[in-house]
Amino acid sequence: MYLMLGTVYYEVPDERSSEVFTIIKAKRIPAGDLCSQKGTLYLSIPYEIKGIFERLLEERNIYFKVSCRKGLCVLINRILNKKGLLLGCAVSYLLIFFLSGTVFSFEILNDSNDVKKDIISVLYENGITAGYSLKGIDLKAVERDLKYKVEGISWAGITVKGCKMIIDTVDNIPKPKFTRSRLPSDLVAKENGVIERVFLSDGQLIKPVGSGVVKGDIIVSGRIVTDRVYYKGGVEQHEIHKRFAKSIGSVYGTFERTFSFIQPYTKTVKIISDDTVNCRYITLFDAVIPIGRRINGELFCRNSVTSSPSVFGIKLPISITDEIFEQYSVEEVPISENDARSEAMNKIDVYEQNFLSDYVIKSRNITAEEEEKGIKITAVYTLYGEISEEVEFFVDK
């Protein structure tokens, strides 16, 4: 059984071919590509038995010529001939072996600078600093230590990627502050519409279901007045009681809303030029080393390709990034009337998604008028939803 390192191709004089066939048959050599042409015998054998086959030919004084080699053996020979590459691979492997488990940089996933300082302090107490090995350090114990000693976080997790330590945290969830306003309030109409449904927990209903309201009308009042009627001596008496409350509830109804704008006969487009600028930099661990000048990317579209070499399947802590910058400019280009209408419909869809998502759209009437600068679009909506809002008021002593 052979490792299939490759194939070696030979040329032998045709007059000695019978002896070659005898050797192949006697030693059971897996020869292939046998061909006799113009006085020359061509054949191939696995690279692994190359030495045995050539020795048998030399013992019988059979002239042979190696025409070519194919397969992995070619790559191995090239690598063996490049001593600098072998030395670099060996040094890289030794660096990886000796630096594995050694921390050179930290990444703390938290927005607070105070929390980051406290985390670094706790790591230092546990013997974790840049350039020190993590061998013998219980990271789970360090996570618990971070959780109990660092204020502002409720959980911490440590992940080591290469020579970088990543500390992920979860901030404390503050307890909600329940502020209870003691001011009474009304439920006031925020739209011009018709009341269809009322859900009331406290307060006095002023406008019943089916009533039309104008923006600002009080629908539910926080000034609750009760009139108790009784008779004394045959005379009707009224006992009036007043109290103030926070009006709690929701009022739903149907109302109209109009949205209009002008869509010009122009469109903003980004035009990319043919001029490109290349930039390359090397990343060694967390250090970024630019090769050449840096590019200000504010006015460029950037495409980047990163390649990381590996040795025997082990990824080296170094990468090379090539960035291509394409300069572009922003211009206003004219568009046709149909394109303007299409752009206007897109804006209407965006308006509905951003401002009408809390309502049910019962109907929509869109009209378009041609003007000198563009098309004026007017959309009239019939909507159903909550039409009340709470408004507090003061009580005079």
C-alpha positions in Angstrom: 0.0 0.0 0.0 1.4 3.4 -1.0 0.9 6.9 0.4 0.4 8.3 -3.1 3.0 10.9 -2.8 3.1 11.2 -6.6 4.1 9.6 -9.8 7.5 9.4 -11.6 7.6 9.1 -15.4 10.6 7.2 -17.1 12.0 6.8 -20.6 13.9 3.5 -21.4 15.4 2.4 -24.7 13.0 0.1 -26.5 15.7 -2.6 -27.0 15.8 -3.1 -23.2 12.1 -3.2 -22.7 11.9 -7.0 -22.3 14.3 -6.8 -19.3 12.2 -3.9 -17.8 9.1 -6.0 -18.2 10.9 -8.9 -16.4 11.8 -6.6 -13.5 8.3 -5.3 -13.2 6.8 -8.8 -13.2 9.3 -10.3 -10.9 9.2 -7.5 -8.3 5.5 -6.8 -8.8 6.0 -3.2 -9.4 2.7 -1.3 -10.1 3.8 0.3 -13.4 1.4 2.3 -15.5 1.2 4.4 -18.7 3.2 1.8 -20.6 3.8 2.9 -24.1 6.4 2.2 -26.8 6.9 4.9 -29.3 9.8 5.8 -31.7 12.3 3.4 -30.1 11.5 4.5 -26.5 9.5 2.8 -23.8 7.5 5.1 -21.6 6.2 4.1 -18.2 5.3 5.5 -14.7 5.6 4.1 -11.2 4.6 5.4 -7.7 7.1 7.8 -6.2 7.4 5.6 -3.1 9.3 2.8 -4.9 11.3 5.1 -7.1 14.6 4.2 -5.4 14.0 0.4 -5.6 13.1 0.6 -9.3 16.1 2.7 -10.3 18.5 0.5 -8.3 17.2 -2.6 -10.2 17.7 -0.8 -13.5 21.3 0.3 -12.5 22.2 -3.3 -11.5 21.4 -4.4 -15.1 23.1 -1.4 -16.7 19.8 -0.3 -18.2 19.8 3.3 -19.2 16.8 5.3 -18.0 15.7 8.9 -18.0 13.2 10.6 -15.6 11.0 12.7 -17.9 8.9 14.4 -15.2 7.4 14.1 -11.8 3.8 14.8 -10.8 1.9 14.9 -7.5 2.8 15.8 -3.9 6.4 14.8 -4.3 7.0 17.9 -6.5 5.8 20.2 -3.8 7.9 18.4 -1.2 11.0 18.7 -3.3 10.4 22.4 -3.8 9.9 23.0 0.0 13.1 21.0 0.8 15.0 23.1 -1.6 13.9 26.3 0.0 15.7 26.3 3.3 14.5 29.7 4.2 10.8 28.6 4.0 11.6 25.6 6.2 13.3 27.7 8.7 10.4 30.2 8.8 7.9 27.4 9.2 10.0 25.9 12.0 10.3 29.3 13.8 6.5 29.9 13.4 5.7 26.5 14.8 8.0 27.1 17.7 6.4 30.5 18.3 3.0 29.0 18.2 4.0 26.2 20.6 5.7 28.4 23.1 3.2 31.3 22.9 0.1 29.1 23.0 -1.8 30.0 26.2 0.0 33.4 26.5 -2.2 36.5 26.5 -1.0 39.6 24.6 -4.2 41.6 24.4 -7.6 42.0 26.0 -11.0 42.9 24.5 -13.6 43.8 27.1 -17.2 43.9 25.6 -18.5 46.7 27.8 -19.2 50.4 27.1 -18.3 51.7 30.6 -14.7 52.8 31.1 -15.1 52.3 34.9 -16.2 48.7 34.4 -13.2 48.1 32.1 -10.8 49.4 34.7 -12.3 47.3 37.4 -12.1 44.2 35.2 -8.4 44.8 34.4 -7.7 45.2 38.1 -9.4 41.9 39.0 -7.5 40.1 36.2 -4.3 41.5 37.6 -5.1 40.2 41.0 -5.6 36.7 39.5 -2.2 36.9 37.8 -3.5 37.6 34.3 -1.5 40.3 32.5 -0.3 40.9 29.0 2.6 38.5 28.2 1.9 36.0 31.0 0.8 32.4 30.4 -2.6 31.1 31.4 -1.3 27.7 32.4 -2.5 26.9 35.9 -5.2 29.6 36.0 -8.8 28.6 36.6 -10.7 30.8 34.2 -14.1 29.7 35.7 -12.9 31.0 39.1 -11.8 34.3 37.5 -15.3 34.6 36.0 -16.8 34.2 39.4 -14.4 36.7 40.8 -15.3 39.3 38.2 -19.0 38.8 38.8 -18.7 39.4 42.6 -16.0 42.1 42.6 -16.9 44.3 39.6 -19.8 46.6 40.2 -22.2 47.2 37.4 -22.2 43.7 35.9 -24.2 40.6 36.7 -22.3 38.1 34.6 -18.9 37.7 33.0 -17.6 35.1 30.5 -14.0 34.7 29.3 -13.0 33.3 25.9 -9.4 32.9 24.7 -8.8 33.1 20.9 -5.2 32.7 20.1 -3.3 35.3 22.1 -6.4 37.5 22.7 -8.6 37.2 25.8 -12.2 38.3 25.3 -14.2 39.2 28.3 -18.0 39.4 27.7 -20.2 41.0 30.3 -23.9 41.5 31.1 -24.8 44.8 32.8 -26.9 44.9 35.9 -30.6 45.4 35.0 -31.7 48.3 37.2 -34.9 47.8 39.0 -37.7 49.9 37.5 -38.5 53.0 39.4 -42.2 53.1 40.0 -43.2 56.7 40.0 -46.8 57.3 40.8 -48.0 60.7 39.9 -50.6 62.0 42.2 -51.9 64.6 39.7 -55.3 63.9 38.3 -55.7 63.6 34.6 -58.1 63.6 31.6 -58.2 61.5 28.5 -58.1 64.0 25.7 -58.7 63.4 21.9 -55.5 63.6 19.9 -57.2 63.1 16.6 -60.4 64.4 14.9 -62.5 61.3 14.6 -65.4 59.1 15.8 -65.3 57.1 19.0 -66.0 53.4 18.5 -64.7 51.6 21.6 -63.9 52.7 25.2 -62.0 50.7 27.8 -62.3 52.6 31.1 -60.8 51.7 34.6 -61.2 55.1 36.3 -62.6 58.5 35.4 -65.9 59.9 34.1 -66.9 59.3 30.5 -67.9 62.6 28.8 -68.1 61.5 25.2 -70.0 58.2 24.7 -69.4 55.7 21.9 -70.5 57.0 18.5 -69.7 60.6 19.3 -67.5 62.8 17.1 -64.6 64.5 18.7 -62.2 67.3 17.8 -58.5 67.2 18.7 -58.3 68.6 22.3 -61.8 67.5 23.4 -62.0 65.8 26.9 -63.3 62.3 26.4 -62.8 61.0 29.9 -62.7 63.5 32.8 -60.7 63.2 36.0 -63.2 65.6 37.7 -65.8 63.1 38.9 -69.1 64.7 40.0 -71.9 62.7 41.6 -75.3 64.0 42.5 -77.3 62.1 45.1 -81.0 63.0 45.1 -83.1 62.7 48.2 -86.3 64.2 49.6 -86.7 66.0 52.8 -90.1 67.2 54.0 -91.4 66.4 50.5 -88.8 68.7 48.9 -86.2 67.3 46.5 -82.7 67.8 47.7 -79.4 67.3 45.9 -76.1 66.3 47.5 -73.2 66.9 45.1 -69.9 65.2 45.7 -66.7 66.0 43.8 -63.5 64.0 43.6 -60.4 64.0 41.4 -58.8 60.9 39.8 -56.4 59.8 37.2 -58.4 58.8 34.1 -57.2 55.3 33.3 -58.3 53.7 30.0 -58.1 53.7 26.2 -60.3 55.2 23.6 -60.4 53.8 20.1 -61.9 55.3 17.0 -61.7 56.1 13.3 -60.0 59.2 12.0 -58.4 60.6 8.8 -54.8 61.6 8.3 -53.3 63.3 5.2 -49.7 62.9 4.0 -48.4 64.9 1.1 -45.0 65.7 -0.5 -43.4 66.6 -3.8 -41.3 64.0 -5.6 -38.9 65.9 -7.9 -37.9 64.7 -11.3 -34.4 64.0 -10.1 -32.8 61.2 -8.1 -29.7 61.1 -6.0 -27.3 58.4 -7.2 -23.8 57.3 -6.4 -21.5 57.2 -9.3 -18.3 55.1 -8.9 -15.3 56.2 -10.9 -12.8 53.9 -12.6 -9.9 55.1 -10.4 -9.0 52.7 -7.7 -6.4 52.9 -4.8 -4.9 49.8 -3.3 -3.8 49.6 0.3 -2.1 46.7 2.1 -1.4 46.1 5.8 -0.2 43.2 7.9 -1.9 42.1 11.1 0.4 40.5 13.7 -1.6 39.4 16.7 -3.6 42.7 17.4 -1.0 45.0 15.8 -1.9 46.5 12.5 1.1 47.5 10.4 0.3 49.4 7.2 2.4 48.9 4.1 2.4 52.2 2.2 0.0 55.1 2.9 -3.3 55.0 4.7 -6.4 55.8 2.8 -9.2 58.1 4.1 -12.2 55.9 3.4 -15.0 58.5 3.8 -15.4 58.9 0.0 -14.6 55.4 -1.1 -16.4 52.1 -1.4 -14.1 49.5 0.2 -13.6 45.9 -0.7 -11.1 43.9 1.4 -9.5 40.4 1.1 -7.7 38.9 4.1 -5.4 35.9 3.8 -3.9 34.0 6.8 -1.1 31.4 6.3 -1.2 28.1 8.1 1.5 25.5 8.8 0.4 21.9 9.1 -3.2 23.0 9.7 -2.2 25.5 12.4 -3.3 29.0 11.6 -0.5 31.5 12.2 -1.2 34.7 14.2 -0.4 36.8 11.1 -2.6 37.9 8.2 -2.3 40.1 5.1 -5.2 42.3 4.1 -5.5 43.9 0.7 -8.0 46.8 0.4 -9.4 48.3 -2.8 -10.8 51.8 -2.6 -13.1 53.0 -5.4 -13.8 56.7 -5.5 -17.4 57.8 -6.0 -19.4 60.9 -6.2 -23.0 61.8 -5.4 -25.0 63.4 -8.2 -28.6 64.4 -8.9 -29.7 62.8 -12.2 -33.0 63.4 -14.0 -35.7 60.7 -14.0 -38.8 60.2 -16.1 -42.4 60.8 -14.8 -43.0 57.1 -14.4 -39.8 56.7 -12.3 -40.9 59.7 -10.2 -44.2 58.0 -9.5 -42.4 54.8 -8.6 -40.1 56.7 -6.2 -43.1 58.4 -4.6 -44.8 55.1 -4.0 -41.7 53.8 -2.3 -41.8 56.8 0.0 -45.4 56.2 0.8 -44.6 52.6 1.8 -41.8 53.9 4.1 -44.2 56.4 5.6 -46.7 53.7 6.4 -44.1 51.4 7.9 -42.6 54.1 10.1 -45.7 56.2 11.2 -48.8 54.1 10.6 -47.7 50.7 12.0 -49.8 51.1 15.2 -53.0 51.7 13.3 -55.3 49.7 11.0 -55.5 51.2 7.6 -59.2 51.0 6.5 -58.8 52.9 3.3 -56.2 54.8 1.3 -56.8 57.4 -1.4 -53.7 58.6 -3.4 -53.8 61.4 -5.9 -50.9 62.8 -8.0 -50.6 66.3 -9.5 -48.0 67.3 -12.0 -46.1 70.4 -11.1 -43.1 72.2 -12.5 -40.5 70.8 -10.1 -42.1 67.3 -9.7 -45.2 65.3 -8.9 -47.2 66.3 -5.8 -48.5 63.2 -4.1 -51.3 63.4 -1.6 -52.4 60.3 0.4 -55.5 60.4 2.5 -55.8 57.6 5.0 -58.8 56.4 7.0 -57.3 54.8 10.1 -58.5 53.0 13.2 -56.6 53.0 16.5 -56.2 54.8 19.8 -57.3 58.4 19.6 -56.8 59.4 23.3 -53.9 60.6 25.4 -53.5 61.4 29.0 -53.3 65.0 30.1 -52.7 65.9 33.7 -54.2 69.0 35.4 -53.7 70.8 38.7 -56.3 71.3 41.4 -56.6 74.6 43.1 -56.6 74.5 46.8 
